[in-house]
C-alpha cells in the first residue's frame, strides 16, 4: 500500500516538473517553411519590435534599457535599429532555433559612423550549440553581464566593422571569441551597405573539428561596448533587414 502511494506521489511530482519546465521554456524564433528566419526586418511593426519574448537584454546598468540604450526609428518606409554605445556595455540578442546547415546564409544591412578605435564598438554576436564533440558549455558567462535567459551555447562569433578595409573577409582571434571582419575602412562609413555571408563556411574554417550537422544557431544579436573603452565617445550603428536563410 505504501509503495503504491509513493509511486503515485512520484508520478504526480514528475508531471508537475514536466509542466513546470515546459512553462519555463523561453520562446525562440523559428525558421519558416520557406527556409527563412527574420531577426529584424522593416516588415516588423514599429511598436517595440525588439521587446517581445524572443529577445533578451543583458546589461550591468540599472536604467531603463528601452529609453537609454536603443530605439527603433522610422525613416520613410524603412525601419532601422539604432544602437548607441553608452557608458555601460550591453548585449541585445534574439533567441532562435535554426540548424546551421539548413540556414547557412546570413544577410543584413548596416550603416557605421566614423569611430576612433580599430573596431567599431557595436558588433554582431552569434551563438551556436551542438558542434563540439564533447559539448562543453560556456559556464563562466564569458559574454554575460547577468542571468538574462541565454539558451545553451558552446561557440560564439563576433562579426565586426574594422578600421582597415583590406581585412574584409578575414578572421582574427582576440581572447576566446573569434571575430569575422565583414567590412571596414573609414572611407566606407556613413553609408548603408548590404552583406551576405556563408556562416557555415566561416564556422568550418574557425572550428574545423566540430560536427557541422549537429550545429545549431541559438541566438543572433549585438554586443555594444562601453563608451569608456572608446575615449568616452558615443556613436550609433544602424541595422535592418537581418535575416537567416537557406
C-alpha positions in Angstrom: 0.0 0.0 0.0 2.8 2.4 1.0 4.7 1.6 -2.2 1.6 2.4 -4.3 1.2 5.7 -2.5 4.9 6.5 -3.1 4.7 5.6 -6.8 1.6 7.6 -7.2 3.2 10.6 -5.4 6.3 10.3 -7.6 4.1 10.2 -10.7 2.4 13.4 -9.8 5.8 15.0 -8.9 7.1 14.0 -12.4 4.1 15.5 -14.1 4.5 18.7 -12.1 8.2 19.0 -13.0 7.4 18.4 -16.7 4.7 21.1 -16.7 7.0 23.5 -14.8 9.8 23.0 -17.3 7.5 23.4 -20.2 6.2 26.7 -18.7 9.7 28.0 -18.2 10.8 27.3 -21.8 11.9 30.6 -23.3 10.4 31.4 -26.7 12.7 31.1 -29.8 12.2 32.4 -33.3 11.6 29.5 -35.7 12.6 29.0 -39.4 9.7 29.4 -41.8 8.8 26.6 -44.2 10.4 28.7 -46.9 13.7 28.4 -45.0 13.9 32.0 -43.7 14.2 33.5 -40.2 13.8 37.2 -39.8 15.8 38.6 -37.0 15.0 42.3 -37.6 13.0 43.4 -40.6 11.3 46.6 -41.9 8.2 44.5 -42.1 8.0 44.4 -38.4 5.6 46.8 -36.7 7.1 50.0 -35.4 5.8 49.5 -31.8 8.6 48.0 -29.8 9.6 45.2 -32.2 12.6 44.3 -30.0 10.9 44.0 -26.7 9.0 40.7 -27.4 9.6 37.5 -25.5 12.2 36.2 -28.1 14.7 39.0 -27.3 16.9 39.2 -24.2 18.6 42.3 -22.9 21.7 41.8 -20.8 23.4 44.8 -19.2 25.0 45.8 -15.9 23.2 49.2 -16.0 20.2 49.8 -13.7 18.5 52.3 -16.0 15.6 51.5 -18.4 17.1 49.9 -21.5 14.4 50.9 -24.0 14.8 54.5 -23.1 18.5 54.7 -22.5 20.2 52.3 -25.0 18.2 51.6 -28.1 15.4 53.0 -30.2 13.6 52.0 -33.3 13.0 54.8 -35.7 11.1 55.1 -39.0 12.8 56.9 -41.8 10.4 57.0 -44.7 9.2 53.4 -45.1 12.4 51.8 -43.6 12.5 50.7 -40.0 16.1 50.8 -38.7 17.5 49.6 -35.4 19.9 52.2 -34.0 22.3 51.1 -31.3 24.1 53.6 -29.1 27.3 52.7 -27.2 26.5 54.2 -23.7 28.7 54.4 -20.6 27.5 50.9 -19.7 28.1 47.9 -22.1 25.1 45.7 -23.1 24.1 42.7 -25.1 20.9 42.5 -27.1 20.1 39.2 -28.8 17.2 37.2 -30.2 16.8 33.6 -29.2 16.5 31.5 -32.4 16.3 27.8 -33.3 17.9 27.2 -36.6 20.2 24.4 -37.9 23.4 25.9 -39.4 23.3 23.6 -42.5 19.6 24.4 -43.0 20.1 28.2 -42.8 23.8 28.8 -43.7 23.3 32.3 -45.2 23.3 35.4 -43.0 22.4 38.8 -44.5 21.9 42.3 -43.1 22.2 46.0 -43.9 24.3 48.3 -41.7 25.5 51.9 -41.6 28.5 52.7 -39.4 29.6 56.2 -38.5 33.1 57.4 -38.0 34.8 55.9 -35.0 38.2 56.1 -33.2 39.5 52.6 -32.5 40.4 49.7 -34.7 37.0 48.2 -34.5 33.6 49.8 -34.0 32.1 49.4 -30.5 28.9 47.8 -31.9 29.3 44.3 -33.3 27.0 41.4 -34.3 27.0 38.5 -32.0 26.1 34.9 -32.9 25.8 31.9 -30.6 26.0 28.3 -31.6 25.4 25.0 -29.9 26.0 21.3 -30.6 29.0 21.2 -32.9 31.6 20.3 -30.3 32.1 16.5 -29.9 32.3 16.9 -26.1 29.5 19.5 -26.0 31.1 21.6 -23.3 29.0 24.7 -22.4 30.4 28.1 -21.6 29.6 28.1 -17.9 31.8 31.1 -16.9 29.4 33.5 -18.5 32.1 34.8 -20.9 29.7 37.1 -22.7 27.1 37.7 -20.0 26.6 40.6 -17.5 23.9 38.7 -15.6 21.3 35.9 -15.8 19.3 37.2 -18.8 18.0 33.9 -20.2 20.6 32.8 -22.7 20.0 29.5 -24.4 22.7 26.8 -24.0 25.7 27.7 -26.3 29.2 26.4 -26.8 30.5 28.7 -29.5 30.3 32.4 -30.1 31.3 34.5 -33.1 31.6 38.3 -33.4 31.0 40.0 -36.8 32.7 43.4 -36.8 33.5 46.5 -38.8 37.2 47.1 -38.8 39.1 50.4 -39.5 41.2 48.6 -42.1 39.1 47.8 -45.2 41.7 45.4 -46.6 40.9 42.9 -43.8 37.4 42.3 -45.1 36.6 38.6 -45.2 39.3 37.6 -42.7 39.1 36.3 -39.1 41.1 37.2 -36.1 41.2 35.9 -32.5 41.1 38.2 -29.5 40.6 36.0 -26.5 38.1 33.2 -26.6 35.8 34.8 -29.1 36.9 34.9 -32.8 36.0 37.9 -34.9 35.0 37.8 -38.5 35.6 41.1 -40.3 32.7 41.7 -42.7 33.6 45.2 -43.8 35.7 48.1 -42.9 37.5 51.3 -43.8 36.9 54.9 -42.8 36.2 55.6 -46.5 33.1 53.4 -46.2 31.5 55.0 -43.1 28.1 56.8 -43.1 26.7 54.7 -45.9 24.3 51.8 -46.0 25.9 48.5 -47.0 24.3 45.1 -47.7 26.1 42.0 -46.5 25.5 38.3 -47.3 27.9 35.8 -45.8 28.0 32.0 -45.6 28.0 31.2 -41.8 28.6 27.5 -42.4 31.8 28.2 -44.3 33.1 30.7 -41.7 32.2 28.3 -38.9 34.0 25.4 -40.6 37.2 27.4 -41.0 37.3 28.7 -37.4 36.3 25.4 -35.8 37.3 22.7 -38.4 36.9 19.8 -35.9 33.3 20.5 -35.0 30.5 18.4 -36.3 28.6 20.8 -38.6 25.5 18.6 -39.0 24.9 18.9 -35.2 25.5 22.6 -35.0 22.6 25.0 -34.3 22.3 28.7 -34.3 20.8 29.6 -30.9 21.0 33.4 -30.8 21.8 36.4 -33.0 22.1 40.0 -31.9 24.6 42.6 -30.8 27.3 43.3 -28.3 27.7 47.0 -27.6 30.9 48.0 -25.8 31.1 50.8 -23.3 31.9 54.3 -24.5 34.6 54.3 -21.8 36.5 51.9 -24.0 36.3 54.3 -26.9 37.7 57.5 -25.5 34.3 58.3 -23.9 32.8 58.9 -27.3 29.3 57.8 -28.1 28.3 56.6 -31.5 25.3 54.9 -33.1 25.3 52.0 -35.5 22.2 51.3 -37.6 20.9 47.9 -38.8 18.0 46.5 -40.7 17.0 43.5 -42.9 18.7 41.0 -40.6 17.8 37.5 -42.0 18.9 33.9 -41.8 18.2 31.8 -44.9 18.9 28.6 -46.8 
